[in-house]
Amino acid sequence: MRDADEFSSWIESRRLIISQLATMEAAIRDLGSKIDKFNDSAREKAIEVAKEAQSGISELNLRVAMLELRAKLWGGVIGLAAGGVGTVVVQLIMRALQR
């Protein structure tokens, strides 16, 4: 009689274990799909941030290039003006010395 009770107890335990394993398998699959969705979402957000950063860097590079051009133009204008003023001053001094 005791063997029959142990056998029926083992069968019930086995059913419970199988039921719990099936529940755990479903939970693991659900968790796996949630992790995949989260990874996809995180990847998309990272791509968006990278695109925004690249756009910002491109805009910044353009602004720097424009400022460099302005600085070179102003440097050229100031150099030309300074050279012209220097030439005029030297010419005036040379004329003053020749008299």
C-alpha positions as CSV (number, residue, x, y, z in Angstrom):
1,M,0.0,0.0,0.0
2,R,2.8,2.3,0.9
3,D,4.4,1.7,-2.5
4,A,1.2,2.6,-4.3
5,D,1.0,5.9,-2.3
6,E,4.6,6.7,-3.1
7,F,4.0,5.9,-6.8
8,S,0.9,8.1,-6.9
9,S,2.8,10.9,-5.0
10,W,5.6,10.6,-7.5
11,I,3.2,10.9,-10.4
12,E,1.6,13.9,-8.9
13,S,5.0,15.5,-8.2
14,R,6.1,14.8,-11.7
15,R,2.9,16.4,-13.1
16,L,3.6,19.5,-10.9
17,I,7.2,19.7,-12.0
18,I,6.3,19.4,-15.7
19,S,3.6,22.0,-15.2
20,Q,6.1,24.4,-13.5
21,L,8.7,23.8,-16.2
22,A,6.1,24.6,-18.9
23,T,5.2,27.8,-17.1
24,M,8.9,28.7,-16.7
25,E,9.5,28.0,-20.4
26,A,6.6,30.3,-21.4
27,A,7.9,33.0,-19.0
28,I,11.4,32.7,-20.4
29,R,10.1,33.0,-24.0
30,D,8.1,36.0,-23.0
31,L,11.1,37.6,-21.3
32,G,13.3,36.8,-24.4
33,S,10.8,38.6,-26.7
34,K,10.7,41.6,-24.3
35,I,14.5,41.7,-24.3
36,D,14.6,41.6,-28.1
37,K,12.0,44.4,-28.3
38,F,14.0,46.5,-25.8
39,N,17.2,45.8,-27.7
40,D,15.6,46.9,-31.0
41,S,14.2,50.0,-29.4
42,A,17.6,50.9,-27.8
43,R,19.3,50.3,-31.2
44,E,16.9,52.6,-33.0
45,K,17.4,55.3,-30.3
46,A,21.2,54.9,-30.6
47,I,21.0,55.3,-34.4
48,E,18.8,58.4,-34.0
49,V,21.3,59.9,-31.5
50,A,24.2,59.1,-33.8
51,K,22.4,60.8,-36.7
52,E,21.7,63.9,-34.7
53,A,25.3,64.0,-33.5
54,Q,26.6,63.6,-37.0
55,S,24.2,66.3,-38.2
56,G,25.4,68.6,-35.4
57,I,29.1,67.9,-36.2
58,S,28.5,68.6,-39.9
59,E,26.8,71.9,-39.1
60,L,29.7,72.8,-36.7
61,N,32.3,71.9,-39.3
62,L,30.5,74.2,-41.8
63,R,30.4,77.1,-39.3
64,V,34.1,76.6,-38.5
65,A,34.9,76.6,-42.2
66,M,32.9,79.8,-42.7
67,L,34.6,81.5,-39.8
68,E,38.0,80.5,-41.1
69,L,37.1,82.0,-44.5
70,R,36.0,85.2,-42.8
71,A,39.1,85.4,-40.8
72,K,41.3,84.9,-43.9
73,L,39.4,87.5,-45.8
74,W,39.7,90.0,-43.0
75,G,43.3,89.2,-42.6
76,G,43.9,89.8,-46.3
77,V,42.0,93.1,-46.2
78,I,43.8,94.3,-43.1
79,G,47.2,93.2,-44.6
80,L,46.4,95.0,-47.9
81,A,45.3,98.1,-46.0
82,A,48.4,98.0,-43.8
83,G,50.7,97.5,-46.8
84,G,49.0,100.4,-48.6
85,V,49.3,102.7,-45.6
86,G,53.0,101.6,-45.1
87,T,53.7,102.3,-48.8
88,V,52.1,105.7,-48.5
89,V,54.1,106.6,-45.4
90,V,57.3,105.4,-46.9
91,Q,56.6,107.4,-50.1
92,L,55.9,110.5,-48.0
93,I,59.1,110.1,-46.0
94,M,61.1,109.6,-49.2
95,R,59.7,112.7,-50.7
96,A,60.3,114.6,-47.6
97,L,63.9,113.5,-47.5
98,Q,64.5,114.3,-51.2
99,R,63.5,117.9,-50.7
